[in-house]
Amino acid sequence: MQAVFNDQVIAESDATVVVEGNHYFPAESVKQEFLSPSDTHTVCGWKGTASYYSVAVDGQVATDAAWYYPEPKPDAAQIKDAVAFWKGVTVREA
């Protein structure tokens, strides 16, 4: 799978975990140079508290377009620190 923003591959992995229709990319498969931490956090009843990144490529920014769970609840342990995308980031087969 690939995550693409502004024609740039920002994550690529054959080992994503799909939860609720979202592909979670292992942290090491994400190109961190395109992410900047956000102050946004949301809470999911069964996954825990999500933290967000904004995605920026060649001057185009997608605010809060990536999220991850640094300390997920036990039922979501398989997505600890894995990154999922939305808000203009296309996730597609490689």
N, C-alpha and C positions, 0 to 999 in steps of 0.2 A: 504494500500500500504506500501511497505517497500523499503528502499534504502539500498543496501548491497555493502560493499567494503571489499575485502580480507576476506570473510566469516563472516564478522561482520555486524550486523544490525546497521546502523548509524542513521536511521530515520524510524518512523513507525506511520501511521495515517490512519484513515478512512475518514478524512476530507481534502484530497488534492484538490487543484484547478488545473484543466488542462487548460493550455494556450499554444497554438501552439504545441500540442502534448507532452508537458512537464508537469509532476506532480510537483506542488509546495506544499511542506510540511509546515504546520504551524511551526513557529519558535520553539514553545514549544515542538514539537514532534521530534526535531533533537538533537542528543547527541553531544553537543558542544565540549566535550572533544576530539572528532575526527577531529575537524575543526581548522584551523589556518588562520587568515586573510591574504589576498594577496593584493598586490599593484595594481592588475589588475582591470581595469574598462572598460566597453564597453557601447555604447549608442544605444538604440533602439528608432526609431522614434516615436512609440506610447506608449512604456512602460516607457522610461526614461533611467537613467544611472544605470547599474548593477554593483554591487561590488561582488568580488569573495572570496572564501575560497579554500585552499588546504585541501585535506582529507588525514589523516594518520592513519593507523591501523597496529600495530605490525611491525613497521619499513618500511612498504610499503607506498609510497606517490603518490597521484594523484594530480598534480599541477593544480590549478584553476578548480577543478572538481565540485565545487558547486557555485551557484550564487544566488543573491537576489537583490531586489530593495528596498533600504531604503526609498526613496522618489519617488515612481512611479508617472507617470502622471495620471490624473483623470480616464482615461479609463482603467487603470490597478490597480486601488486602491485595488481590491480584493486580490492582491498578495503582498501587502506591507509586507516586512520583511520575507515572506515565502521563503523557500529554494528549489531550483531545482538542479538536478544532471546530470552529464554526464562524459565523459572521464574515463571510467573504473568502474564507479559506476553503478550497476544494479538496476533498479527500477522494482519491480515485485509485484504481488498481494500477500498479506500476507497468 
